[in-house]
Amino acid sequence: MSTVAHRDLPSGIDRATKNRALIRLISNFAVGFGVFLSGFVIDEPAPYELYMAGLIAIWALFGLRLSQVSGALLAILVIFNIGGVISMGQMSDLKTAPMYLAVSLFLSLTSVFFAAIVKNDYRVLNIIFGGYVLAAICTSLLGILGYFNAFPGSELFTRYGRAMGAFQDPNVFGPFLMLPFAWLLHGILAGSLRALPLRLVPILILTLAIFLSFSRAAWGMALLIIAGMALLLFIHNPSPLFRLRIIIMAIVAVALALIAIVIALQIPSVAELFNARAQLVQDYDDAQFGRFARHWYGLLMSIDHPLGIGPLEFGPIYGEDTHNIWLKALLDYGWIGFASYLLLTMLTLGLGLRILFRDRPWQPYLLCAYLAYLTHVVVGNVIDTDHWRHFYLLVGVIWGCVALEVANKRQEK
C-alpha cells in the first residue's frame, strides 16, 4: 500500500504544479489585459472600468491580501474620497457629482489592487509593464494614423488638429505614454545592446506620438524623463565604463528623437501647430480669467469654503476647470481631501526615493514608475490628474515596491 502511494505521489505533485502554473498564466493574462485596456478611454465608463471592477471583485473573492503598506494606501485614498463626499454635501444640485466620486473611489481601489498584487509577487510587474507598453504602442499608432487621416473615420483619434489616440483629450494621451517611454528608454540606456533595435522602433513611435499630441506638458515630461533617467542610472552605477555608455546612449537617444521631430516638422501643418504650441504661455493662460488667474480666484474661494464647493462646480463658475490638481483637491474634495492628497504625494515621493537605488529584482520597474510619477506631480500644477487611470497605476506600482521592500527587510531579520 505504501509503495503504491509512493508511486502516485510524483503524479499528484506534477498535477498540482501544472494547476498552479495554469492559474498563474490565467491571472497574469487577466492583469495584463486590464492594463492594456487603460490605453483606450474614448467614452466613460470605459472598458477599463468595467473590466477592472470585475477583476478586482474576483481577486478579492479568491484571496487578495492587503499588506500594512497597501492598507495605509487604502486609508489615505478613502479619506481623500470622504472629503469629496463632504464637499458634495455643499451642493444644492448634485448633477453628476455622485458618479464623479464613484469613479474617484473606483480608481483609488485600482491603485490599492496593483499595490497588493505587486507585493504578493513582484514578477507581475513584467506583465503590467508589458501590457502598458503594448497599449501605448497601439494607441500611439491610432493617434499618428489619425493625425495624418490615414483611413476613413481616423479623425476620431484627433482633436483640434492634435493626436489623442484612443483618449478623450490630447493632454491625457501624451502623459499616458510617459511610463512606457521611460521603460523603453531604460532598456536602451541600461539593457542589452542586442535588444537595442527591438526598442528603437517602439520608442520612436512613442516619441512621434508625444510630439503630435502637441501637449506642452507631455513635451516637458518627456524631457524630464530623459534627463532624469540618465542622471539616476549615472548615480546608481559607479562603473566608469557603464557611465560612459549612459552618456553615449543618452546622446544617441536625444539625437534620434530630434531627427524624428525635424522630419515631422517638414510637414507644413505640423510646423504651423508646433510654432503655436511651443509658446510657453498661451493667450488662455494669462487672460483676465485665464488659467493662472483662475488659480488665484480658486485659492481665495477655497479659503471661504474649507469643506469644498462640490465636484466639478468650479468649471461652470469660471468657464473652465481648475487645471491644477492642488486647487482641484481643495475645491472638489475640501481641505480634508487636500490634506490626504498632499500626504499621499509626499509619502509616495519619499518612500519611493528611499528605496530607489537598492539592488532588487524590481528596481528597474520602480525607477521608471518613480520618474513617470514625479513628472505627473510636476504637471499637476497646470492640469487635473485625479481621474487619470494610469496615474493610479503608477501610485500602485510604487507602493507595491515599497511593500516588497518592507517584506524583504522582515525576512532579513
Secondary structure, 3 states (H helix, E strand, C coil): CHHHHHHHHHHHHHHHHHHHHHHHHHHHHHHHHHHHHCCCCCCCCCHHHHHHHHHHHHHHHCCCCCCHHHHHHHHHHHHHHHHHHHHHCCCCCCCCHHHHHHHHHHHHHHHHHHHHHHHHCCCHHHHHHHHHHHHHHHHHHHHHHHHCCCCCCHHHHEECCEECCCCCCHHHHHHHCHHHHHHHHHHHHHCCHHHHHHHHHHHHHHHHHHHHCCCHHHHHHHHHHHHHHHHHHHHHCCCHHHHHHHHHHHHHHHHHHHHHHHHHCCCHHHHHHHHHHCCCCCHHHHCCCCHHHHHHHHHHHHHHCCCCCCCCCHHHHHCCCCCCHHHHHHHHHHHHHHHHHHHHHHHHHHHHHHCCCCCCCCHHHHHHHHHHHHHHHHHCCCCCCCCCHHHHHHHHHHHHHHHHHHHHHHHHC
